[in-house]
Amino acid sequence: MSLRLEQVNLFTKLKTQLPGNQKGYPILEDITFEVLPEQCIAIVGPSGAGKTALLHLINRLIEPTSGKIYLENQEYCQIPVIQLRQVVTLVLQESKLLGMTVQQALAYPLVLRGLPKQTIQQRISYWIEQLHIPNDWLGRTEVQLSAGQRQLVAIARALVIQPKILLLDEPTSALDVGTAFHLMEVLTQLAHTHHTTILMINHQLELAQIFSTRLLHLQQGRLLADQRASEINWVNLRDSLMHAEAQVSEEWN
């Protein structure tokens, strides 16, 4: 499923932050790119570059100030939000189980879609096996899981839906190294076997390098680079990101 952004801008509604700028403070400016089925896209950039805001726009948690977003050549504003989120799924860094057990949380989105119990159980069994989630987690609640375990369950909950476009915001931030690398393998396989488009924010470049076929580099709300992963000098990219992060820290201080 293809996704296209054309000259998308996002500004805050606090007009006082930029005197004379009636649009407000810029978060994203003139963002234009297209993604196609089976692409694995890493999104990188320093803090405050607009990475999370970009995923929120694509999941329609927020609306652009100007510009257009298309899904399969249909404009976003013409697609009911519920219908859109059946094919575009976002996994946040911090996800909640809302008082459910892991089993209930994994089943809930499929129950809402009216899937048969057998199909629901088959999907849950398949994805917990793929992600190496032990069966004894299924009866646990949120307070009985570590941050990394909750993160993995949130990813599993998204995968059982089998979205056409999967958005991941720092999905490995709380995972141990082995689990993080295994997740990258699972996501890469998912893109090919289910024709899924995946956009992932990740500060860990060694994981982004394994996962991505393409990279979007954001800085100060603008798309600094859009490159194939095979064309990237990863050492230079790391140095550039470290320099940009240091500049951001100085500005904040």
C-alpha positions in Angstrom: 0.0 0.0 0.0 1.5 3.3 -1.1 1.7 6.4 1.0 2.5 9.9 -0.3 3.1 13.2 1.5 3.1 16.4 -0.6 4.5 19.7 0.8 3.2 18.9 4.3 3.7 21.5 6.9 2.9 21.4 10.6 2.9 24.4 12.9 2.0 24.9 16.5 -1.1 27.0 17.2 0.9 29.2 19.6 1.3 32.2 17.4 3.2 34.2 20.0 6.2 31.9 19.7 7.2 33.5 16.4 6.5 37.2 16.1 5.1 37.9 12.7 4.5 34.2 11.8 0.8 33.8 11.7 1.1 30.0 11.3 2.9 29.5 14.6 6.1 27.7 15.4 7.2 25.2 12.7 7.4 21.6 13.6 7.6 20.1 10.1 8.2 22.1 6.9 7.7 21.2 3.3 7.8 17.4 3.8 7.5 15.5 0.6 8.2 11.8 0.0 6.5 8.6 -1.1 6.8 5.1 0.3 5.8 1.9 -1.4 4.8 -1.6 -0.2 7.5 -3.7 1.3 9.8 -0.8 2.0 11.5 -0.7 5.4 12.2 3.0 6.2 14.3 4.2 9.1 13.6 7.7 10.3 16.6 9.4 12.1 17.4 12.9 13.4 18.3 14.7 16.6 15.8 15.4 19.4 13.1 17.8 18.2 13.6 17.1 14.5 9.9 16.2 14.1 10.2 12.5 13.8 7.4 11.6 16.2 5.2 14.3 14.8 5.7 12.8 11.4 4.4 9.4 12.6 1.5 11.1 14.3 0.5 12.8 11.1 0.6 9.6 9.2 -1.6 7.9 11.8 -3.8 11.0 11.8 -3.4 11.7 15.5 -2.8 15.3 14.3 -3.7 17.1 11.1 -1.2 19.0 8.9 -1.4 22.8 8.8 -1.0 22.6 5.1 -0.1 20.1 2.4 -1.7 16.8 1.6 -1.3 13.1 2.5 -2.5 10.3 0.2 -3.1 6.6 0.8 -3.3 4.7 -2.4 -3.9 8.0 -4.2 -6.9 8.8 -1.9 -6.6 12.0 0.2 -6.3 11.3 3.9 -9.1 13.8 4.8 -11.5 11.7 2.6 -10.8 8.5 4.6 -12.7 7.9 7.9 -10.2 7.7 10.7 -11.4 4.3 11.9 -11.0 2.9 8.4 -7.6 4.5 8.0 -6.3 3.0 11.3 -7.3 -0.5 10.2 -4.5 -0.4 7.7 -2.1 2.2 9.3 -1.0 1.2 12.8 1.2 3.2 15.2 3.1 1.7 18.1 4.2 4.4 20.6 7.2 4.1 22.9 5.0 3.8 26.0 2.0 1.6 25.5 -0.7 0.6 28.0 -2.7 -2.6 28.4 -5.6 -0.8 30.0 -6.0 -3.2 32.8 -6.1 -6.3 30.5 -3.9 -9.4 30.6 -1.5 -9.8 27.7 -3.9 -12.4 26.1 -6.8 -10.0 26.3 -4.8 -7.1 25.0 -3.6 -9.1 22.0 -7.1 -10.3 21.2 -8.9 -7.1 21.8 -8.3 -5.3 18.4 -9.2 -8.6 16.6 -12.4 -8.9 18.6 -13.4 -5.4 17.6 -12.9 -6.5 13.9 -15.3 -9.4 14.5 -12.8 -12.1 13.7 -13.6 -15.7 14.7 -12.1 -17.0 18.0 -10.0 -19.6 16.1 -8.5 -17.0 13.8 -7.7 -14.7 16.8 -6.0 -17.5 18.6 -4.0 -18.5 15.5 -2.8 -15.0 15.0 -1.8 -14.6 18.6 0.0 -17.9 18.7 1.9 -17.1 15.5 3.1 -13.7 16.5 4.1 -14.6 20.1 6.1 -17.5 18.6 7.8 -15.2 16.0 8.7 -12.6 18.7 9.8 -15.3 21.2 7.2 -14.2 23.8 6.7 -16.9 26.4 3.3 -18.4 26.9 3.4 -17.6 30.6 3.3 -13.9 29.8 -0.3 -14.2 28.5 -1.8 -14.2 31.9 0.2 -11.3 33.2 -1.1 -7.7 33.5 0.8 -4.5 32.8 2.2 -4.2 36.4 3.7 -7.7 36.1 5.7 -6.8 33.0 9.0 -4.9 32.7 9.3 -1.9 30.3 10.9 -4.1 27.7 8.3 -6.8 28.0 5.5 -4.2 27.7 7.2 -2.8 24.6 7.4 -6.3 23.0 3.7 -6.9 23.8 2.7 -3.6 22.2 4.5 -4.6 19.0 2.8 -8.0 19.0 -0.5 -6.3 19.5 0.1 -4.3 16.3 1.4 -7.3 14.3 -1.7 -9.4 15.0 -3.7 -6.7 13.2 -1.6 -7.3 10.1 -1.5 -3.6 9.1 -0.5 -2.6 5.6 1.6 0.3 7.0 3.3 -0.1 10.4 4.6 2.9 12.3 7.1 2.3 15.1 8.4 5.0 17.5 11.7 3.8 19.0 10.5 0.2 19.3 13.8 -1.1 20.7 14.4 1.6 23.4 13.6 -0.8 26.3 14.7 -4.1 24.7 17.9 -6.0 25.4 20.4 -6.3 22.5 19.5 -9.8 21.5 15.7 -9.1 21.5 16.2 -5.9 19.5 18.2 -7.6 16.8 15.7 -10.4 16.6 12.9 -7.9 16.2 14.7 -6.3 13.2 14.8 -9.7 11.6 11.1 -10.3 12.2 10.2 -6.9 10.8 12.3 -7.4 7.7 10.6 -10.7 7.1 7.2 -9.1 7.7 7.7 -6.6 5.0 8.3 -9.3 2.4 5.8 -11.9 3.5 2.9 -9.6 4.2 3.8 -6.8 1.8 3.9 -4.4 4.7 5.4 -0.9 4.6 7.3 -0.1 7.8 8.5 3.3 9.0 10.6 3.2 12.2 12.2 5.8 14.3 15.3 4.5 15.9 18.4 6.2 17.4 20.3 2.9 17.3 22.0 3.2 13.9 23.3 -0.4 14.0 19.7 -1.6 14.1 18.5 0.9 11.5 21.3 -0.3 9.2 20.1 -3.9 9.5 16.5 -3.1 9.1 16.2 -0.3 6.5 16.1 -0.3 2.7 15.7 3.4 2.9 16.4 6.2 5.3 14.7 9.6 6.0 16.9 12.1 7.8 15.0 14.9 9.5 16.6 18.0 11.0 14.9 21.1 12.4 11.6 19.9 10.9 12.9 19.5 7.4 13.7 16.5 5.3 17.5 16.7 5.1 18.0 13.5 3.1 16.0 10.7 1.6 18.4 7.9 0.6 18.6 4.2 -0.2 20.3 2.4 2.7 22.9 1.0 0.3 24.0 4.5 -0.6 24.5 5.7 3.0 27.9 6.3 4.7 26.8 5.1 8.1 29.9 6.4 9.9 29.4 9.9 8.5 25.7 9.7 9.4 26.5 8.8 13.0 29.0 11.8 13.2 26.4 14.1 11.7 23.7 13.0 14.2 26.0 13.3 17.2 26.9 16.8 16.1 23.3 17.8 15.6 22.3 16.4 18.9 25.1 18.3 20.6 23.8 21.5 19.0 20.3 20.8 20.2 21.6 20.2 23.8 23.4 23.6 23.7 20.3 25.4 22.5 18.2 23.8 25.2 20.7 24.7 27.9 
